[in-house]
Amino acid sequence: MARVCEVCGKGPVTGNRIVRHGLKKCKGGIGLHTTGITRRRFLPNLQRVRVAVEGGGVVRCNVCAACIKGDRIVKA
């Protein structure tokens, strides 16, 4: 699968990009107004690394940066 961490299973999540216009009430305006909402995707920070596996082998895996920093894999 593309864009999925092979260790923890982290993948893309969706959210909104919100556009607001106007002057804040605390600055003397009438408040911010939402003028546009579009969907967006938050992608995981995947890196293709060489990982040492049991039995002395080496394979390439798509692993997220959090798994690399958290020592969930052993680099070859």
VENFENPE-V910322 format. One record per pair of residues at least 6 apart in sequence whose C-alpha atoms are under 7 Angstrom apart, sorted by the first residue. I is the first residue (numbers start at 1). J is the second residue. D is the distance in whole Angstrom. If there is no record, write none. Layout:
I:J:D  I:J:D
This chain:
3:11:6  3:12:7  4:10:6  4:11:5  5:11:7  5:46:7  5:62:6  5:63:5  5:64:5  6:61:7  6:62:6  6:63:6  7:63:6  10:44:7  11:43:7  11:44:6  12:41:6  12:42:6  12:43:5  12:44:6  13:41:6  13:42:5  13:43:7  14:40:6  14:41:4  14:42:6  15:39:6  15:40:5  15:41:6  16:37:6  16:38:6  16:39:5  16:40:6  17:37:6  17:38:5  17:39:6  17:40:6  18:34:7  18:36:6  18:37:5  18:38:7  19:34:6  19:35:6  19:36:5  19:37:6  20:32:6  20:33:5  20:34:4  20:35:6  21:32:6  21:33:5  21:34:7  21:35:7  22:31:6  22:32:5  22:33:6  23:29:5  23:30:6  23:31:6  23:32:6  24:30:7  24:31:5  24:32:6  25:31:5  44:64:6  45:64:5  45:65:6  46:62:6  46:63:5  46:64:4  46:65:6  47:62:6  47:63:5  47:64:6  47:65:7  48:60:6  48:61:6  48:62:5  48:63:6  49:60:6  49:61:6  49:62:7  49:63:7  50:58:6  50:59:6  50:60:4  50:61:6  50:75:6  50:76:6  51:58:6  51:59:5  51:60:6  51:61:7  51:73:7  51:74:6  51:75:5  51:76:5  52:58:5  52:59:7  52:74:6  52:75:6  52:76:5  58:76:7  67:73:7
